[in-house]
Structure formats: C-alpha cells, structure tokens
Amino acid sequence: MSVYVKNGTPTHGPSLCETCIYVHAKRGYRESELLVLCAATEPVHRVPFPVRECSVYRDKNSQALYEMERIALIVTPRETKRTGFVHAGEDGEKREIEITLEADA
C-alpha cells in the first residue's frame, strides 16, 4: 500500500543551479557526469546534489537593478507646451522624441 501526500515534499525536479548566475557547471556525455561548482560563497564549493532552494540564488535570465539603470533611456520633459521629450545622448547632443496621441475613431 502506498500513501500519497498532496503537496508533499518533492523528491525530484530541476536544480536551481541550472539557471543561477553563480554556477560553474560541467556536463559529461553520461547523465551521471555532472560537476556543479557554486561561486556565490568564498571559497567556491562543489554542490553534490540538485538544489531545490538557495538563499543566494540569482536568476541568470533576469537583470539586476543597476544593469537596467545602465541601459535605461533617460528622458526629460520639453520646456515648451508641445507633447514630447528631449533625450540627451551619450555624446551630449540632444535628440527630440515626439509622442503624438490620436483619439480612436
């Protein structure tokens, strides 16, 4: 007889290390050939099992706030009464961006 516990502890699944920015992973040709090193702490250590939760996990597919600020387009309102923005480029030259709103018919 087997007992099923709804929403019980999972016994398998993908490891968080597969999508973490701090991982250094090496895969061999066999399923069992996997070496995972975690660089989130000092010294770097080997992770011998699939990880379900981690206190220093950071998804490598998402950007940090400072990375988003670095690529953000900085706009300032125009000093005239027309709708639009003025963008100061990296070279200091101002480029106008005009936004036109049209009412739907």
Secondary structure, 3 states (H helix, E strand, C coil): CCCCCCCCCCCCCCCHHHHECCEEEEECCCCCCEEEEECCCCCCEECCCCCCCCCCCCECCCCCHHHHHHHCCCEEECCCCCCCEEEECCCCCEEEECCCCCCCC
